[in-house]
Amino acid sequence: MEIRYKRDLNSNYMILTEKDPGEESYELRMITENRIYGFLPCVDRRHENYTEYYYEITGRQSMELLYERRKLNFRQLKALLRELLRILESAGEYLLNPDHLLLDPETMYLHARSEKLCVCYYPGAQKEIQESFLELAEYLLGKLDKSDTEGIEFGYELYQSALEPNFSLMELLDRHTETEKEPQKETVQPAEIMSVQEEMLEKTGSWKNFFKRKGRQTVLEDYVAEDNLLGSKTAIFLKEEAMPETACLQKTKREGVFLRSLSTDYPNFQVNSETFLLGKKKDSVDGCISATTVSRIHARITFDGAVYYVEDLNSTNGTWADQVQLNPYEPCPLRTGMYLTFASVEYEVEL
């Protein structure tokens, strides 16, 4: 699936293309003529052999970008899943097939201020909702704060439960809500025995069964073993080992790129890493520009081994390279003497 981005005078768009879409469908009319809770606003442009879907992403940032530097804790993860559950219920109210929801971190967006979740409904999607959700659960597991034991336990329970064909996201969230209300009561629940009727429903493929039926109680002792299965490079326990005496190996030094601020109000930046985020949200970026016009995560400098690039990250007020405004996520090669403008803050590039 090819994703393009475009900026017009007032809005930013993520563009997906569907080849040979056929006649205009009920789903297309629903997503373009209605504002459905948690759906990215969509406009379609039909051509002879393909249809383009323009999803407005103004004032939002992708989940992939937002959690590139940040980590999730238990409460944030639970709030995110509750929003997703509400979005799925909205899809059901409009009789929309949830298999067409894209649960990829690149296409899931959160509002820059409120961090409310919005997803992309793409009629050309082919993946079943169970598979999409399982991949999302694995991604979220890798983004958890390792110091948050409660969050780690919940993340592993989420992933293990999602492996079950009768997984219930609703009941999993409700169960943890009840645990919060009564932390002093610890009860051991017996394993759920599946009835014949449940086995029959399991084979129907109903998305409602997927989100409303009860899953197996998670066994906490399986968490560490599950980490090996995932290969997600996450771990609950860290073992401290004495560091052997070794000689210091000198690494090849790369001078990088220097961004010289043209205003004394904002800092200069020396970029030596392969990825360097710029914006005003300190805990989410590498270089903080505290101007009110700059977005929380505004732009990114990347290095491919030979060339440095700058790209705008769907910022509100835009990024310019020598007075040419960049489209969102459009890499632009840097050169010495180039002027970069992040909203209203200008820098000179030195390589």
Helices and strands as residue ranges (DSSP letters): E 3-7, E 12-19, H 26-33, E 42-46, E 50-56, E 60-62, H 63-66, H 74-93, G 98-100, E 101-102, E 109-111, E 117-118, E 120-121, H 129-142, H 149-162, H 169-181, H 196-202, H 207-212, G 220-222, H 223-230, E 257-261, E 269-271, E 275-279, G 282-284, E 287-288, E 299-303, E 308-312, E 319-321, E 324-325, E 332-333, E 339-342, E 345-350
